[in-house]
Amino acid sequence: MISGKWGTFLAVMVAITIPLEKLTYASLVPADLFLVLMMVSVWPILLRRNVKVYFPLAFAMWVIFVGSLIATLSAVDIPSATIAMLQEVYLYVAFLTLANAFVGEKERRAFQIAWVIVAALEGVLLLSGRGGVGPDFATSVVGRGDNLEDIGRAVGTFQNANAAGGYMLISFFVALALPWPKNRWLKAGLLAAHLGGIVGTGSNAALAGWGLGLAVFILYWLLQKGRALLGVVGLGTVVVGTALVFLYLLWPAIAPALNASSSESPLFAYLRLADKLGKRQVLWEDGWRILEKYPLGIGPSVSRTLIDIGLHSDYVAFMVERGPLGIIGLALLVSEPVLWLALTHRRCRTPDQLWATGALFAGLLSVLSFATSHEVTHGRSVWMLLIVIFTHYTLLIPALAPRVKKLTASVQATLGRA
């Protein structure tokens, strides 16, 4: 159980092992071992004790599951759809386990600190790997990577650069929300390592999501200070001015790179933006043609059967694979965390609480932006972000305090007898 050394250890190990995707076996990563141990530890206590169990996102997941079942009846690839649904059930149960296990600020904070430290190390690995000074396994350049999409990009401990970019994007905002470390320079260094990791992956979507999230966070914070107009004008001026200065000063260095095709160029991954957008447009057009033939969907993850690399967008994939119910479920899945943050905002009493709420909201929006061109809802780090948002909500809502105290007392009693 989270309330205790064993539970805290399991939560920290989940945070530490989530990036180790290169060690994937049968779609399982090392983090799954600790998630399963968490389930085995938590649910017996919850079921044995008279404690209220939360089921956040249950309705959204039910709608998605029903849409997936109906779509699977298309019989395009029933085995793949069935496996995908089982994986989603597992991820949701893991989410429920942690959602009901975190009963105190101390335990959640240990989880977040472990997460952001490991992510900072991953960021250093990614940035150094992109510079060609990291270990071979962490870099995907000509002669080192099998995936042509990842040429010229760092992958770190992940299987591909986009997965690494999404993880670093989420980690940045989790780190921003955490009131640790107190020293501003250390905090800046930690965030710089996360940003460096995003840059190292060469992920346009992750970098764009980071820019959107940071802009939203700055605007949110200025609104709390009563400087909304100043914030909008100032932010717009800074963005436009920085872009113009950047182009003016660095154009002589950028222009030759625009015509360079070498994957050794530091800008290689970003200069292929037009090519990537063109490929996605073709994929999405294929997806809509499939939808015309199967209006109720073809089943989760089945697009990879018809289109080898999938649809590269959660929004398109949910519509094509799960039909109308699937996209409605996805909208519900997104809306509930937004509601949690809105309710939390109204309960914030300190600057740290407001800061964390704004950072988590920005992080959620950055993920939604990233999902436009990538399929990310099956990623464990996305569900871990939802855990952080939910626990931030539960720990700040006074009405939930009696449940937290009761659960803590039950756990302590159980551990005491053991």
C-alpha positions, 0 to 999 in steps of 0.5 A: 500500500502507498501509505507505508515504506513498501507502497512508497517504494513501489510507486517510486520504482514505477516512476523510475522504470517507466522510461525503460521501453527498450526492455519491452517484452510481450508489450510489457515494460519493467514498470509493469512488474511494480504496477502489478505488485502495487495492484496485489498490495492495494486491492486486498486492503481496499476490498477488506476494509470499509473504504470508499473506492474511487472510479475516476474516468469510469464512464469515459472508459465504458463508452470507449470500451463499448465503441471498441466492442461494436467496432470489433464486430467488423471482423477485420482483425479480431485478435489485434482488437482483442489484445488492444482492449485487454491492454486498455483494461490493464492500463485503466486498472493500473490507473485506478490502483494508483488513484486509490492508493495515494492518500497523502501529499508525502507519498505523491511527492516521492513519486513525482520527485523520482519521476522528474529526477529520472526524466532529467537524466533521460533528458541528458542522455537524449541530448548527448545522444543527439550530439553523437557523444552518447552510447550507441543504444541511445542514438538513432542515426545512419548506421545505428538505427533501424527505423528510418523515421528516427534517423538523426534523432535520439531515442534514449531508453525508448524504442522510438524518438516520438515516444521519448519526446512525449515522455519528456514533454509530460515530464517537463510539466510534472516537474514544473508543477512540483514545488521542488527543488526550492532553489530556483537555479536547481529548478531551472537546471532540472527544467532545462534538462527536460527541455534538452531531452525534447530537443534531442528527440527531434520531435516537432510535435513534442516541441510544439506541445511544449511551446503551447503548454508553456504559453498557456501556463504563463498566461494562466499565471499572469491571470492570477496576478491580475495582468491578463492584458499585459500578459497577452500583449507581452507574450505575443510581443516576446514570441514574435520578436524572438522569432524575428531576431532569431531569423535575422541573426541566424539566417546565414547559418540556417539557410544552408541547413535548409538545403542539407539532407545529412542526418548529422545536421542538428536541425535535420529532424526539424527540417523534415516538418513538411515531409512529415505533414505530407505523410500524415495527410496521406495516412489520414486520408486513408483513414477516412476512406476506411471509415467510409467503408466501416462507419462503426469502426474497425477495432482498436489498433486494427489500423496497423493491419491495414496501414502498416504504421497506423494513423499517427493521430489519436483523434483520427484513430479513435474515430476510424477504429472505434467509430462515433462512440469512440470519439465521444469516449475520448472527449469524455476522457479529456473533459473529466481531468479538465473538470478536476483542475477547474474544481481544484483551481477554485480551492487553491489557497496558496501560490504553490497550489495555483502554480501546480494547477496551472502547470498541470493544466498546461501539461494536459493541453500539451499532451492533447496537442501532441495527440494530434499527430501521434497516438499517445493515449496508450502510453503509460506516462500519459496515465501517470500524468492523469494520476498526478492530476487526480491526486492533486485534485483529491488532496485539495478538495476538503470533502475528500479529507475524511476518506483520506484519513479513514484509508490511512488509518485502515492501512496503518492498522493492517500494516501494524498487524503484519 
